[in-house]
Amino acid sequence: MSEYKKIIDTIRKFNRFYTVNMGFLNSNYLDSSYSVAETRILFEIKMNESCTQSDIVKILHIDKSYLSRIVQRLCTRGIMQKIKSEDDKRTTKITLTEMGKKETDRLIELTNMQIGAKVAGLSKEDCNELCDALNTIILILGKEVN
C-alpha cells in the first residue's frame, strides 16, 4: 500500500468515525432546528461579531449560493440580520440578532456539553494525548490551507 493510500484510508476512517460519533449526520444538530452548516455559520458570525457573506465563504470554504440560502433562511427566522456597512454602502454585514446571540450561545453550550460527555471518562494522560493528536492534525493539515 502506498503511503498516500494509507493516509487517505486513515483520514477517511477517522472522518467516518467522527461524523457518526459526534452526530453530524443528523439533519438537526444536537436535536436543535439547525443543521451543522447553520451552526458553524452562526458560530463564525459570533466569533467575528459581524462579517460579510464573502468572509464566511472564505472561512468555511462554503458555496456562495448555499450560504446565501442559509443566510436568507436565518434572517427570516429572526436569528441574523443584514446591515449595510457604514464604511462602504456597497457592502452588507451579517450580524446576529439578540435572539441569534442567545441561540448561538445555547448551541455552543450544547456542543461543549456533548464533547464533555464524550471525554468525561478519559484520564488526564488520555486527554493530553488526544489534545496533542488533534493539534498535530491541525498543524499538519493546516499547512495546506494557508
N, C-alpha and C positions, 0 to 999 in steps of 0.2 A: 504494500500500500504506500503510495507516495505520501510525503509529509503533508502536502496541501490537502490531499483527500482525507487524511486523518484529522486535520484541523477542521475542515468543513464538516465532517461527520460528527465531531465532538461538539462543535458550536451548535449544529442542528439538534443534537441530542439534548444539550443544555436548554436551548430555546423551547423545545417541546416540553421538557420538564418544567421550566419556569413559567411559561404561559398557562399551563394547566394548574400548577401548584398555586399560583397567585390569583387564579380566577379571571385572567384577562380575556378568555374566550367567551365569557358570559356577556350577553348583549347589554345587560345593566350592571355596570361595575359596582361591586360592593353592595349589591341589592339596592342601588340608587336608580334614579331615572336617567343616569348619564352613562355614555359609553366610555371606554378607556381613552379614546381620542379626545372627547369633550373634556374629560377630567384633566388630561395633560394640557389642553389649551387653557383651561381655567387656571391651572397651576402656573403656567408661564406668564399669563397676564398678571396674576397676583405678584409673582416674583419681580416683574418688571414694572409694576404699578400701572402703566399704560404703555401700549405699543401699537404698531400698525400691523395690518394683516401680513405685510411683507416681512416684518420682523418675525412673526410666528412661522411663516413659511421657511425662513432661513434657520430658525432654531430647531424646528421639529422635522424639517425636510418633508413637509406635507404638501399635497397637491393643492394649488390655489383654489380651484373650483370646489373641492371637497371642504376646504377651510371656509370658504365663503358661505356654503350651505349651513355649516355648523354655526358660524357666527350669526347668520340670519335667524336660525332656529333659537339660539340662546338669547338673542336680542328680543325676539318675540315673547319668550318666556320671562323676560324681565331680569335675566341673570347678568347680562352685559349691555353696554350701550356704545354707540359710535358717536364720537365728538370731533368736530373739525378742529384741527390744530390751530392754536393761536399764532404760532410761528409761521406756518405755511398753510394757507387756506385750502391748498390742493391736497393736503394730507389729512386723513381721518384716523384718529386714535381710537383704540378699543380699550374700554375700561370696564371694571366690574361695578355693578350697582351695589347698593348696600346689601340687598338680598343675595347678589352674586358673591360678595365677600363672605357672608355668613355661610353660604352653601359650600364655597371653596374651602373655608376653614373646617367645616364639618367633614368634607371629603378627605382632607389632609389628615384629620384626626382618625377617621375610619381606616385610612391606609396605614397610619402609624400603628393602630391597634392590631390590624391584620398582620403586619410584619412582626410586631412584638409577640403575637401569639405563636408565630412560626418559629421564632428563635428563643422563646421563653425557656425551653428545656436545655439549651446549649450551655456548655461550660464556658468559663471565661476564655480558656485556651481556644475552644472551637469558635467563639465569637471573634477573637483576634485573627484566627486563621481565615475565617470567612471574610472578614473585612480586608485582610491582606490580599486574598484571592480576587475579590471584587475590584479593589483598587488596581491590581495588576491588569485585569481585563480592561478597565477604563484607560489605564496608561498605554497599553499596547495598541488597542483598537482605536483609541483617541488620536493617535498619531496620523491615521488616515484621514480623519475629519478635518483637522486643522491645516 
